[in-house]
Amino acid sequence: MSSSCNNCNHFNDTSSTFCVKCNTPLLKVETIVERLKQKQLDLEGRHSLEMQALKKEINTLSKSLQFKTGAKPETIIKPVAPAKSIVERKLVAPEAITVKPLEKTVVKPPIYSPPKPVEPKEPSKLELQIQAFLAPVHQLFSFTNKAYTKYKSEGKLPIFFMTITGLIAILFGMGYLMQNSFQYMGIYADVVKVGAGFLSAIVAGVIGFRLYHKHVKYHEFGSSLISLAIILNYLMIYFLSDLGNFPVLSSAILGFTLIVANTAAAIFIAFKYETKIVSVLSLIGGAFAPFYLNATGDGTFYYFYLWLLVAASCFIAHKLKWKTLQHLAFTVAMILIEYSVFNDHLNPIIYTGYYHLFAYLFFFVALFKKNTLKEKLEKVDLVILTTNLSFFIINLFCLFEHDLPYLGFILLANAALVSVPLIKKWNTLNKNIKFTFFLVIGTLLGFAIPSLFGQALMGLFWSVEAIGLIMVGFVFAMPGIRKEGYLVLLIALTKLVYSSFIIIEEWDNGLMHEGFLNFVTLGLVISALWFFCKKFQANFTKFETRLFTVFKELTPVWLTSIFMISGYHFIGIWVVNLTIIPMLGLIYWEKVLNTKTSVGVALALSIFYLLAFNISATHVNSLRFSQQELFAQIAIIELIISLWGIQFFFEKIKFERSKFFPITHQLRINYASYFSV
C-alpha cells in the first residue's frame, strides 16, 4: 500500500510518516503524535519486561550468596508484577533496588567518568571553498543516498541495485556493441550498429513508459529507462554523423534534425512527467548538438532553436519549482552565445535580434515571478541580471564596433523599453526593485552616450558600469560584485587619466576638446562614487575605507583644477587674481568634511601669485614693482593680504584646530614685524 504526498505527489509506503522525496508530513499532526505516543508505550513495555528479568537474576544471585555465606539480605527483592496493558500503562520511575553488601568480600564498582565532549573544529576557508566546488557531487550522492534509504525502508533494495546495475550494464554494453560488433557485415556494419542502437533506445523507452504507467512503485525505474532511451538516441545520432560511406545518413542536416526531434521529445516527457533528469538531458544534449556533429555551417537557425530550448527549460524549471535548471540553462546559453561572438562572422541584424531574445528572456527570469515583478531579488537573481546585462552590451558592441552610432541608438531604445514596466508599476514597486531598474537603465544610457559621441568618452562607458556594479554590491551586500566593480573602475579611471593628458596637447585650441571632457568625467566619477557610497561607510572594508578617503581628498583638488583651467580660457592670465577663491574654498572644505590635505593645497596655491610676478618680470625685463603689469601688481598685493589675513579667516570659521593654523599665525607675526620695521 502507498500514499501520495500532498506537496510533490510522490507515492510513499503507508508506514512512512514523512515523504521520502520532500520530507513533508504525510499525516495530520495529531495522528503523528498518537503514533509517537504508541511507540513510546511499546518501548516502555519492552523496558519493563527487561527490568523484570534483570531483577529475577539479581534475586537468584542473592539467594545463592545467602546459601554460601549464611548472610541474610536486608531487603528481599520481590519480582515485578506483570506489565499492564498498553492502554493502562503510564510512565513511572523504576523502583529502587537495595541489596545488603557482603560481609567478607566487597566488590567496589569501577568509577566511570564520561568523556569530555569534543567541540567540532571550524572548517577552514579552503575546506569551505572545496565544499562549495563539490556541491553538485554532494547533491548527487545525497539524492542516491535518499533513494537507497527509501528502497531499504520499503524492503525493495533488489529493485534499487537492479536499476543502477542495469543502467550501467546497458550503457557500457551499447558502447561495446557500437565498437566491436557486426564486423562480418562489411561496409554495412556501422549502419546495422546504429540501427540496433536506435532500436534499443526505442525498446528501452517503450518499456519505461509501460512501467511508469503500470504502478507507482515503478516510477523511478520507468523514468530511468526513459532517460536511458534519450541518452542512447543522442549517442546514436553522434555515431550516425560518422558514417563516411553513407553521406546522406551522415549529413549534418539529418543529424541536426534528429537532434531537434529527440530534444523536443525529451522536453515533452520532462514537462508531462515532471522528470528532472530528462529535462537536464534535453538541455545539455540538444544545446551542444552541432559540436559533436561537427556542424560548422551557418548557425542562424541553430540559435533560434537554442532560444526555444532554453526558454522551454526555464518553463519546465518553473513548473518543477527547480531553479537549478534555470541556472544551468543560463550558463549553457551564455557559453554558446559567447562562443559564436568570438569565433563566428555574424550577421549584425539577425544576431542583434537573437541577443535581444536571450537578454530579455533572462531579464524576465531574474525580475519576474509568473507575470508579476518580484518583490525581493535573491542574490542569484542579481548575478543573472548583472551578468546578462554585461554580456548583452558586450555582444552588441562586438557586432557594431565599427558602427557605434547604431549601437548608441539600439541601447537608447532598450533603455526606453526597460523604463516601461518601471513607469507603469511605479507606485507598487519597492525601493530595491526601483534601484535595480535604474541600474539597468543607467547602464544602457551610460553605454549609449560614448557610442553616439565616439571613442572620446570610452572612459565614461566603463565608469557607468563600474558605479552600477559597486552600488549593487553595497545595496544587496554582495562583496563579490563590488570587487568586479572595482576592477572595471580601474580600467575606466586608467582610460580617463590617459585621455586627460590631451589637455596639454590642445591647450591653445580652446576649452571643449577630448582631454578636458575626459578630465571633467574623471572628477565626476570620483565625486559620484564618494557621494553615493557615504551612507554605506559601516560596511566598508579596509580597502574601501582607504579608497574613498583618497577620493574625498582628490575631489576638492579636481574642482580647483577645473576652476583654474576654465578661468584661464575665459579671462587668460588674469585668472591668477582669482586664486583667493579656491584657497578659501579648500580651507572651508577641510573644516566641513574633515579632510587632511585641503588646507595644504590651499596654501600651496599662493605659488600662482609668484608665477604671475615671474611672467610679468620676464615680459618687462625688470623686478621693480612699479614697472610690473597690472595683473602681477594685483597678484603681489593679494599674496601679501592673504598671508596677513588668512589667520583671520581661520578664526572667522572657527577652525583653529587645523594643524596649519599655527603656521598662518606665525606668518602674520612675521609680516607684522617686517612692516613695523
C-alpha positions as CSV (number, residue, x, y, z in Angstrom):
1,M,0.0,0.0,0.0
2,S,1.2,3.5,-0.7
3,S,0.0,7.1,-0.1
4,S,0.5,10.2,-2.2
5,C,2.3,13.3,-0.9
6,N,0.2,16.4,-1.0
7,N,3.2,18.6,-1.8
8,C,5.1,16.7,-4.5
9,N,2.6,13.9,-5.4
10,H,5.2,11.3,-4.7
11,F,3.9,7.9,-3.6
12,N,5.1,6.6,-0.2
13,D,4.6,3.5,1.8
14,T,1.8,3.7,4.4
15,S,4.2,3.0,7.2
16,S,6.1,6.2,6.3
17,T,5.5,9.3,8.4
18,F,7.3,11.8,6.1
19,C,7.6,11.9,2.4
20,V,11.0,10.3,1.3
21,K,11.2,12.9,-1.5
22,C,10.5,16.2,0.1
23,N,10.2,15.4,3.9
24,T,6.7,16.7,4.0
25,P,4.5,15.1,6.8
26,L,2.1,12.6,5.2
27,L,-0.4,12.6,8.1
28,K,-2.0,15.1,10.3
29,V,0.0,16.3,13.3
30,E,-2.4,14.7,15.7
31,T,-2.0,11.3,14.0
32,I,1.7,11.6,14.1
33,V,1.7,12.4,17.8
34,E,-0.5,9.4,18.5
35,R,1.9,7.2,16.6
36,L,4.8,8.5,18.6
37,K,2.9,8.0,21.9
38,Q,2.2,4.4,20.8
39,K,5.8,3.9,20.0
40,Q,6.8,5.3,23.4
41,L,4.4,2.9,25.2
42,D,5.8,-0.1,23.3
43,L,9.3,0.9,24.3
44,E,8.2,1.2,28.0
45,G,6.7,-2.2,27.8
46,R,9.8,-3.8,26.5
47,H,11.8,-1.9,29.1
48,S,9.6,-3.2,31.9
49,L,10.0,-6.8,30.7
50,E,13.8,-6.5,30.6
51,M,13.8,-4.9,34.1
52,Q,11.7,-7.8,35.4
53,A,14.1,-10.4,34.0
54,L,17.1,-8.5,35.5
55,K,15.6,-8.4,39.0
56,K,14.9,-12.1,38.8
57,E,18.5,-12.7,38.1
58,I,19.6,-10.5,41.0
59,N,17.2,-12.4,43.4
60,T,18.7,-15.7,42.2
61,L,22.2,-14.4,42.7
62,S,21.3,-13.1,46.2
63,K,19.8,-16.4,47.3
64,S,23.0,-18.2,46.1
65,L,25.2,-15.9,48.1
66,Q,22.9,-16.4,51.2
67,F,23.3,-20.1,50.9
68,K,27.1,-20.0,50.7
69,T,27.8,-17.3,53.5
70,G,24.8,-17.6,55.7
71,A,24.2,-13.9,55.4
72,K,20.6,-12.5,55.2
73,P,19.9,-9.7,52.9
74,E,18.1,-6.7,54.4
75,T,15.7,-6.5,51.6
76,I,14.3,-9.3,49.6
77,I,13.7,-8.2,46.1
78,K,10.2,-9.0,45.0
79,P,9.6,-9.9,41.4
80,V,8.0,-7.1,39.4
81,A,4.3,-7.5,38.6
82,P,3.5,-8.3,35.0
83,A,3.3,-5.2,32.8
84,K,-0.1,-3.6,32.4
85,S,-1.7,-3.4,29.0
86,I,-0.6,-0.7,26.6
87,V,-3.7,1.3,27.2
88,E,-3.3,1.3,31.1
89,R,0.4,1.8,31.2
90,K,1.8,5.1,32.5
91,L,5.3,6.4,32.6
92,V,6.6,5.8,36.2
93,A,10.0,5.9,37.8
94,P,11.7,2.5,38.2
95,E,11.7,1.0,41.8
96,A,14.9,1.3,43.8
97,I,16.9,-1.9,44.2
98,T,18.6,-2.4,47.5
99,V,20.9,-5.4,48.3
100,K,22.9,-5.9,51.5
101,P,26.6,-5.8,51.0
102,L,28.5,-9.0,51.6
103,E,30.4,-9.3,54.9
104,K,33.5,-11.0,53.7
105,T,34.1,-9.6,50.2
106,V,33.0,-6.2,49.0
107,V,33.5,-5.5,45.3
108,K,33.5,-1.9,44.5
109,P,32.2,-0.9,41.1
110,P,34.6,0.9,38.9
111,I,34.3,4.6,38.8
112,Y,33.1,5.8,35.4
113,S,33.9,9.3,34.1
114,P,32.2,10.2,30.9
115,P,34.5,11.5,28.1
116,K,34.7,15.2,27.7
117,P,32.7,16.5,24.7
118,V,34.9,17.4,21.8
119,E,33.9,20.7,20.2
120,P,33.8,20.5,16.4
121,K,36.6,22.4,14.7
122,E,35.6,25.2,12.5
123,P,36.2,24.5,8.8
124,S,38.9,26.5,7.1
125,K,38.3,28.8,4.1
126,L,39.9,26.2,1.8
127,E,37.6,23.5,3.1
128,L,34.6,25.7,2.6
129,Q,35.7,26.5,-1.0
130,I,36.2,22.8,-1.7
131,Q,32.7,22.0,-0.3
132,A,31.2,24.7,-2.5
133,F,33.0,23.4,-5.5
134,L,31.9,19.8,-4.9
135,A,28.3,20.8,-4.0
136,P,26.8,19.3,-7.2
137,V,28.6,16.0,-6.5
138,H,27.4,16.1,-2.9
139,Q,23.8,16.6,-4.2
140,L,24.2,13.6,-6.4
141,F,25.4,11.4,-3.5
142,S,22.6,12.9,-1.3
143,F,20.0,12.0,-3.9
144,T,21.4,8.5,-4.3
145,N,21.5,8.0,-0.5
146,K,17.9,9.1,-0.2
147,A,16.8,6.7,-2.9
148,Y,18.8,3.9,-1.2
149,T,17.1,4.7,2.2
150,K,13.7,4.8,0.6
151,Y,14.0,1.4,-1.1
152,K,15.6,-0.1,2.1
153,S,12.7,1.1,4.3
154,E,10.2,-0.4,1.8
155,G,12.2,-3.7,1.6
156,K,12.9,-3.1,-2.1
157,L,16.7,-3.0,-2.2
158,P,16.9,-5.5,-5.1
159,I,15.0,-3.0,-7.3
160,F,17.4,-0.3,-6.4
161,F,20.5,-2.3,-7.2
162,M,18.8,-3.8,-10.3
163,T,18.2,-0.2,-11.6
164,I,21.7,1.0,-11.1
165,T,23.4,-2.1,-12.4
166,G,21.1,-2.4,-15.3
167,L,21.7,1.2,-16.5
168,I,25.5,0.8,-16.2
169,A,25.4,-2.5,-18.0
170,I,23.2,-1.3,-20.8
171,L,25.3,1.9,-21.4
172,F,28.7,0.0,-21.4
173,G,27.2,-2.8,-23.3
174,M,25.9,-0.5,-26.0
175,G,29.3,1.3,-26.2
176,Y,31.0,-2.1,-26.7
177,L,28.3,-3.1,-29.2
178,M,28.9,0.0,-31.3
179,Q,32.6,-0.5,-31.4
180,N,33.1,-4.3,-31.8
181,S,30.0,-5.9,-33.3
182,F,28.7,-6.8,-36.8
183,Q,32.2,-6.7,-38.3
184,Y,31.3,-9.5,-40.7
185,M,28.7,-7.3,-42.4
186,G,31.4,-5.2,-44.2
187,I,30.5,-1.6,-45.0
188,Y,27.0,-2.1,-43.6
189,A,28.3,-2.9,-40.2
190,D,28.1,0.7,-38.9
191,V,24.6,1.2,-40.3
192,V,23.4,-2.0,-38.6
193,K,25.1,-1.0,-35.3
194,V,23.5,2.4,-35.4
195,G,20.1,0.9,-36.3
196,A,20.4,-1.6,-33.5
197,G,21.2,1.3,-31.1
198,F,18.1,3.3,-32.2
199,L,16.0,0.1,-31.8
200,S,17.4,-0.5,-28.3
201,A,16.6,3.1,-27.4
202,I,13.0,2.7,-28.6
203,V,12.6,-0.6,-26.7
204,A,14.0,1.0,-23.5
205,G,11.7,4.0,-23.9
206,V,8.6,1.8,-24.5
207,I,9.4,-0.4,-21.5
208,G,10.0,2.7,-19.4
209,F,6.6,4.2,-20.4
210,R,4.8,0.9,-19.7
211,L,6.4,0.5,-16.3
212,Y,5.7,4.1,-15.4
213,H,2.0,3.7,-16.1
214,K,1.8,0.3,-14.6
215,H,2.3,1.1,-11.0
216,V,3.6,3.9,-8.9
217,K,6.4,1.8,-7.4
218,Y,7.9,1.6,-10.9
219,H,8.0,5.3,-11.5
220,E,11.7,5.7,-10.7
221,F,12.7,2.7,-12.7
222,G,10.5,3.8,-15.6
223,S,12.0,7.3,-15.6
224,S,15.5,5.8,-15.6
225,L,14.7,3.8,-18.7
226,I,13.2,6.8,-20.4
227,S,16.3,8.8,-19.6
228,L,18.4,5.9,-20.9
229,A,16.4,6.0,-24.2
230,I,17.1,9.7,-24.7
231,I,20.9,9.2,-23.9
232,L,21.1,6.3,-26.4
233,N,19.4,8.4,-29.1
234,Y,21.9,11.2,-28.6
235,L,24.7,8.7,-28.7
236,M,23.4,7.0,-31.9
237,I,23.0,10.4,-33.6
238,Y,26.6,11.0,-32.9
239,F,27.6,7.7,-34.5
240,L,25.3,8.4,-37.4
241,S,27.2,11.6,-38.2
242,D,30.4,9.5,-38.6
243,L,29.1,7.1,-41.3
244,G,31.6,8.2,-44.0
245,N,30.3,5.5,-46.5
246,F,26.8,6.9,-46.4
247,P,26.9,10.7,-47.0
248,V,23.1,11.0,-46.9
249,L,22.9,9.5,-43.4
250,S,26.0,11.3,-42.1
251,S,24.9,14.8,-43.2
252,A,24.8,17.5,-40.6
253,I,21.3,18.5,-41.7
254,L,19.8,15.0,-40.9
255,G,21.8,14.8,-37.7
256,F,20.6,18.2,-36.5
257,T,17.0,17.3,-37.5
258,L,17.2,14.2,-35.4
259,I,18.7,16.1,-32.5
260,V,15.8,18.6,-32.7
261,A,13.3,15.7,-32.7
262,N,14.9,13.9,-29.8
263,T,15.2,17.1,-27.8
264,A,11.6,18.0,-28.5
265,A,10.5,14.6,-27.3
266,A,12.7,14.9,-24.2
267,I,11.2,18.3,-23.4
268,F,7.7,16.9,-23.8
269,I,8.5,14.0,-21.5
270,A,10.1,16.3,-18.9
271,F,7.1,18.6,-19.0
272,K,4.4,15.8,-18.9
273,Y,6.1,13.6,-16.3
274,E,8.0,16.3,-14.4
275,T,11.2,14.4,-14.6
276,K,14.3,16.4,-13.7
277,I,16.9,14.2,-15.2
278,V,15.2,14.1,-18.6
279,S,15.0,18.0,-18.6
280,V,18.7,18.2,-17.9
281,L,19.5,15.7,-20.7
282,S,17.3,17.5,-23.2
283,L,19.0,20.8,-22.4
284,I,22.6,19.6,-22.5
285,G,22.2,17.1,-25.4
286,G,20.2,19.5,-27.5
287,A,22.3,22.6,-26.9
288,F,25.7,21.0,-27.7
289,A,24.4,19.0,-30.8
290,P,26.4,20.9,-33.5
291,F,29.7,20.5,-31.7
292,Y,29.6,16.7,-31.6
293,L,28.0,16.5,-35.0
294,N,30.9,18.6,-36.5
295,A,28.4,21.1,-37.9
296,T,30.3,24.3,-38.7
297,G,27.9,25.9,-41.2
298,D,25.7,28.9,-40.7
299,G,24.2,28.9,-37.2
300,T,21.3,31.2,-38.0
301,F,18.6,28.6,-37.4
302,Y,20.5,26.9,-34.6
303,Y,20.4,29.9,-32.3
304,F,16.7,30.2,-32.8
305,Y,16.4,26.6,-31.9
306,L,18.7,27.2,-28.9
307,W,16.5,30.0,-27.7
308,L,13.4,27.8,-27.9
309,L,15.3,25.0,-26.0
310,V,16.5,27.4,-23.2
311,A,13.0,29.0,-22.9
312,A,11.4,25.6,-22.6
313,S,14.0,24.6,-19.9
314,C,13.2,27.8,-18.0
315,F,9.5,27.0,-18.2
316,I,10.0,23.4,-17.0
317,A,12.1,24.7,-14.2
318,H,9.3,27.0,-13.1
319,K,6.8,24.1,-13.3
320,L,9.1,21.8,-11.3
321,K,10.0,24.6,-8.9
322,W,13.6,23.7,-9.6
323,K,15.7,26.8,-10.0
324,T,18.9,24.8,-10.6
325,L,17.6,24.1,-14.1
326,Q,17.2,27.8,-14.8
327,H,20.7,28.5,-13.7
328,L,22.0,25.6,-15.9
329,A,20.1,27.0,-18.9
330,F,21.5,30.5,-18.3
331,T,25.1,29.1,-18.1
332,V,24.7,27.0,-21.2
333,A,23.2,29.9,-23.2
334,M,25.9,32.3,-22.2
335,I,28.7,29.9,-23.1
336,L,27.3,29.1,-26.5
337,I,26.4,32.7,-27.4
338,E,29.9,33.9,-26.4
339,Y,31.5,31.1,-28.5
340,S,29.6,32.5,-31.5
341,V,30.6,36.1,-30.7
342,F,34.3,35.4,-30.7
343,N,34.5,32.6,-33.3
344,D,31.9,33.3,-36.0
345,H,31.4,36.1,-38.5
346,L,27.9,37.1,-37.6
347,N,25.2,39.0,-39.5
348,P,24.6,42.1,-37.3
349,I,20.9,42.4,-37.9
350,I,20.0,38.7,-37.4
351,Y,22.2,38.3,-34.3
352,T,21.0,41.6,-32.8
353,G,17.6,40.0,-32.7
354,Y,18.9,36.8,-31.2
355,Y,20.8,38.7,-28.5
356,H,17.7,40.6,-27.6
357,L,15.7,37.4,-27.4
358,F,18.2,35.8,-25.0
359,A,18.7,39.0,-22.9
360,Y,15.0,39.7,-22.4
361,L,14.4,36.0,-21.6
362,F,16.8,36.2,-18.7
363,F,15.6,39.7,-17.7
364,F,12.2,38.1,-17.3
365,V,13.6,35.1,-15.3
366,A,15.5,37.4,-12.9
367,L,12.9,40.1,-12.4
368,F,9.5,38.3,-12.8
369,K,7.7,35.6,-11.0
370,K,5.0,34.3,-13.3
371,N,3.7,37.5,-14.8
372,T,4.4,39.9,-11.9
373,L,7.5,41.7,-10.8
374,K,9.3,40.1,-7.8
375,E,9.1,42.0,-4.5
376,K,12.5,40.8,-3.5
377,L,15.5,39.7,-5.6
378,E,17.7,36.9,-4.4
379,K,21.5,37.0,-4.8
380,V,21.4,34.5,-7.7
381,D,18.8,36.7,-9.4
382,L,21.2,39.7,-9.2
383,V,24.1,37.6,-10.6
384,I,21.9,36.6,-13.5
385,L,20.7,40.1,-14.1
386,T,24.2,41.8,-14.0
387,T,25.9,39.1,-16.0
388,N,23.1,39.1,-18.6
389,L,23.3,42.9,-18.9
390,S,27.1,42.9,-19.2
391,F,27.1,40.2,-21.9
392,F,24.3,41.8,-23.8
393,I,26.1,45.1,-24.1
394,I,29.5,43.4,-24.9
395,N,27.9,41.3,-27.6
396,L,26.2,44.3,-29.2
397,F,29.5,46.2,-29.1
398,C,31.3,43.3,-30.9
399,L,28.7,43.5,-33.6
400,F,28.7,47.2,-34.1
401,E,32.3,48.2,-33.1
402,H,32.7,49.8,-36.5
403,D,29.2,51.4,-36.5
404,L,28.9,52.9,-32.9
405,P,26.1,55.3,-33.7
406,Y,23.9,52.3,-34.5
407,L,24.9,50.8,-31.2
408,G,24.0,54.0,-29.4
409,F,20.5,54.2,-30.9
410,I,19.9,50.5,-30.1
411,L,20.9,51.0,-26.4
412,L,18.7,54.1,-26.2
413,A,15.8,52.1,-27.5
414,N,16.4,49.4,-24.9
415,A,16.7,51.9,-22.1
416,A,13.3,53.3,-23.1
417,L,11.8,49.8,-23.3
418,V,13.1,48.8,-19.9
419,S,11.6,52.0,-18.5
420,V,8.0,50.9,-19.4
421,P,7.4,48.5,-16.5
422,L,9.1,50.9,-14.1
423,I,6.7,53.7,-15.1
424,K,3.6,51.6,-15.1
425,K,4.3,49.9,-11.7
426,W,6.0,52.9,-10.0
427,N,3.5,53.1,-7.1
428,T,3.6,49.4,-6.3
429,L,7.4,48.8,-6.5
430,N,9.7,48.8,-3.5
431,K,12.9,50.8,-3.5
432,N,15.2,47.9,-4.2
433,I,13.3,46.9,-7.4
434,K,13.3,50.6,-8.4
435,F,17.0,50.8,-7.8
436,T,17.6,47.7,-9.9
437,F,15.6,49.2,-12.8
438,F,17.6,52.4,-12.5
439,L,20.8,50.4,-12.6
440,V,19.8,48.7,-15.9
441,I,18.5,51.9,-17.5
442,G,21.5,53.9,-16.3
443,T,23.9,51.3,-17.6
444,L,22.2,51.3,-21.0
445,L,22.3,55.1,-21.2
446,G,25.9,55.2,-20.0
447,F,27.0,52.9,-22.8
448,A,24.8,54.7,-25.3
449,I,26.4,58.1,-24.7
450,P,30.0,57.2,-25.8
451,S,28.6,55.1,-28.7
452,L,26.8,58.2,-30.0
453,F,29.6,60.6,-29.5
454,G,32.6,58.4,-30.4
455,Q,35.5,56.8,-28.6
456,A,36.4,60.0,-26.8
457,L,34.2,59.1,-23.9
458,M,35.0,55.4,-23.6
459,G,36.2,56.0,-20.1
460,L,32.6,57.0,-19.2
461,F,31.5,53.8,-21.0
462,W,33.3,51.8,-18.3
463,S,32.7,54.2,-15.4
464,V,28.9,53.8,-15.6
465,E,29.2,50.0,-15.5
466,A,31.6,50.2,-12.5
467,I,29.4,52.6,-10.5
468,G,26.4,50.4,-11.1
469,L,28.2,47.2,-10.0
470,I,29.6,48.8,-6.9
471,M,26.2,50.2,-5.9
472,V,24.5,46.9,-6.4
473,G,27.2,45.3,-4.3
474,F,26.5,47.7,-1.5
475,V,22.7,47.7,-1.6
476,F,22.5,43.9,-1.7
477,A,25.6,43.2,0.5
478,M,27.4,41.3,-2.2
479,P,31.2,41.8,-1.9
480,G,31.9,39.7,-5.0
481,I,30.0,42.1,-7.3
482,R,31.8,45.1,-5.6
483,K,35.2,43.6,-6.4
484,E,34.1,43.1,-10.0
485,G,33.0,46.8,-10.0
486,Y,36.4,48.0,-8.7
487,L,38.2,46.0,-11.4
488,V,36.0,47.8,-14.1
489,L,36.6,51.1,-12.2
490,L,40.4,50.6,-12.5
491,I,40.0,50.2,-16.3
492,A,37.7,53.3,-16.5
493,L,40.0,55.6,-14.5
494,T,43.1,54.5,-16.4
495,K,41.3,55.3,-19.7
496,L,40.1,58.7,-18.3
497,V,43.5,59.7,-16.9
498,Y,45.3,58.7,-20.2
499,S,42.8,60.7,-22.3
500,S,43.0,63.7,-19.9
501,F,46.6,64.3,-21.0
502,I,45.3,65.6,-24.3
503,I,44.7,68.9,-22.4
504,I,48.5,69.6,-22.7
505,E,48.4,69.0,-26.5
506,E,45.2,71.0,-27.0
507,W,46.0,73.8,-24.5
508,D,45.9,76.6,-27.2
509,N,42.9,75.2,-29.1
510,G,40.1,76.2,-26.8
511,L,38.4,74.5,-23.9
512,M,35.9,72.0,-25.4
513,H,38.1,69.1,-26.5
514,E,38.5,65.4,-25.7
515,G,41.1,66.0,-23.0
516,F,39.1,68.5,-20.9
517,L,35.9,66.4,-21.3
518,N,37.7,63.3,-20.1
519,F,39.2,65.3,-17.2
520,V,35.7,66.5,-16.2
521,T,34.4,63.0,-16.4
522,L,37.2,61.7,-14.3
523,G,36.3,64.1,-11.4
524,L,32.6,63.4,-11.8
525,V,33.1,59.7,-11.5
526,I,35.3,60.0,-8.4
527,S,32.9,62.5,-6.8
528,A,29.8,60.5,-7.6
529,L,31.3,57.3,-6.1
530,W,32.4,59.1,-3.0
531,F,29.0,60.9,-2.6
532,F,26.8,57.8,-3.2
533,C,28.8,55.4,-1.1
534,K,29.0,57.7,2.0
535,K,25.9,56.0,3.5
536,F,27.5,52.6,3.3
537,Q,30.5,53.5,5.4
538,A,29.6,51.0,8.1
539,N,30.1,48.2,5.5
540,F,33.4,49.4,4.2
541,T,36.4,47.0,4.1
542,K,39.8,48.4,4.8
543,F,40.5,48.7,1.1
544,E,37.3,50.7,0.6
545,T,37.9,52.9,3.6
546,R,41.3,53.9,2.1
547,L,40.0,54.2,-1.5
548,F,37.1,56.6,-0.6
549,T,39.3,58.6,1.7
550,V,41.6,59.2,-1.3
551,F,38.5,60.1,-3.4
552,K,37.4,62.6,-0.7
553,E,40.8,64.2,-0.8
554,L,41.0,64.3,-4.6
555,T,37.6,65.9,-5.2
556,P,38.5,69.5,-4.0
557,V,41.8,69.3,-5.9
558,W,39.9,68.4,-9.1
559,L,37.4,71.2,-8.5
560,T,40.2,73.7,-8.1
561,S,41.8,72.5,-11.3
562,I,38.6,72.8,-13.3
563,F,38.2,76.4,-11.9
564,M,41.7,77.4,-12.9
565,I,41.7,75.8,-16.4
566,S,38.3,77.2,-17.2
567,G,39.2,80.6,-15.9
568,Y,42.4,80.7,-18.0
569,H,40.5,80.0,-21.2
570,F,37.9,82.7,-20.4
571,I,40.0,85.5,-18.9
572,G,43.5,84.5,-19.6
573,I,46.4,85.2,-17.1
574,W,44.0,87.3,-15.0
575,V,42.7,84.1,-13.5
576,V,45.6,84.2,-11.0
577,N,43.9,87.2,-9.4
578,L,41.0,84.8,-8.6
579,T,43.3,82.3,-6.8
580,I,42.0,83.5,-3.4
581,I,38.6,81.9,-4.2
582,P,39.8,78.3,-4.4
583,M,42.2,79.0,-1.5
584,L,39.4,79.9,0.9
585,G,37.1,77.2,-0.6
586,L,39.7,74.5,0.2
587,I,40.1,75.7,3.8
588,Y,36.4,75.6,4.3
589,W,36.2,72.2,2.6
590,E,38.6,70.7,5.1
591,K,36.7,72.3,8.0
592,V,33.3,70.8,6.9
593,L,34.4,67.4,5.5
594,N,37.4,66.8,7.8
595,T,39.9,66.1,5.0
596,K,43.6,66.2,5.7
597,T,45.3,67.8,2.7
598,S,42.9,70.5,1.5
599,V,44.4,73.4,3.6
600,G,47.9,72.4,2.5
601,V,46.8,72.5,-1.2
602,A,45.2,75.9,-0.5
603,L,48.4,77.4,0.9
604,A,50.4,75.9,-2.0
605,L,48.1,77.8,-4.4
606,S,50.0,81.0,-3.4
607,I,52.6,80.0,-5.8
608,F,50.3,81.2,-8.6
609,Y,50.9,84.8,-7.4
610,L,54.7,84.3,-7.7
611,L,54.2,82.7,-11.1
612,A,52.2,85.8,-12.2
613,F,55.0,88.1,-11.0
614,N,57.6,86.0,-12.8
615,I,55.7,86.1,-16.1
616,S,55.4,89.9,-15.8
617,A,59.0,90.4,-14.7
618,T,60.2,88.4,-17.7
619,H,58.0,90.4,-20.0
620,V,59.0,93.9,-18.8
621,N,62.6,92.7,-18.0
622,S,62.5,94.3,-14.6
623,L,62.0,93.3,-10.9
624,R,60.7,96.7,-9.8
625,F,57.1,96.6,-8.5
626,S,56.1,99.8,-10.2
627,Q,57.1,98.6,-13.6
628,Q,55.2,95.3,-13.5
629,E,52.0,94.7,-15.4
630,L,48.7,95.3,-13.6
631,F,47.8,91.6,-13.1
632,A,51.2,91.0,-11.5
633,Q,50.9,94.0,-9.2
634,I,47.4,92.9,-8.1
635,A,48.8,89.3,-7.6
636,I,51.6,90.5,-5.3
637,I,49.1,92.6,-3.3
638,E,46.8,89.6,-2.9
639,L,49.7,87.5,-1.8
640,I,50.6,89.9,1.0
641,I,47.0,90.3,2.1
642,S,46.3,86.6,2.0
643,L,49.4,85.8,4.1
644,W,48.4,88.6,6.5
645,G,44.7,87.9,6.8
646,I,44.4,84.1,6.3
647,Q,44.5,83.7,10.1
648,F,41.5,85.9,10.4
649,F,39.6,83.5,8.0
650,F,40.5,80.5,10.2
651,E,39.2,82.4,13.3
652,K,36.1,83.5,11.5
653,I,35.0,80.0,10.5
654,K,36.2,78.7,13.9
655,F,38.8,76.3,12.5
656,E,41.7,76.9,15.0
657,R,42.0,73.1,15.4
658,S,43.7,72.9,12.0
659,K,47.3,71.8,12.0
660,F,48.0,74.7,9.6
661,F,46.6,77.4,11.9
662,P,49.9,77.9,13.9
663,I,51.7,78.4,10.5
664,T,49.3,81.1,9.5
665,H,49.6,82.7,12.9
666,Q,53.4,82.8,12.6
667,L,53.2,84.2,9.1
668,R,51.0,87.1,10.4
669,I,53.5,87.8,13.2
670,N,56.4,87.8,10.7
671,Y,54.7,90.2,8.3
672,A,53.7,92.5,11.2
673,S,57.2,92.7,12.5
674,Y,58.6,93.3,8.9
675,F,56.2,96.2,8.2
676,S,56.7,97.7,11.6
677,V,60.4,97.9,10.9
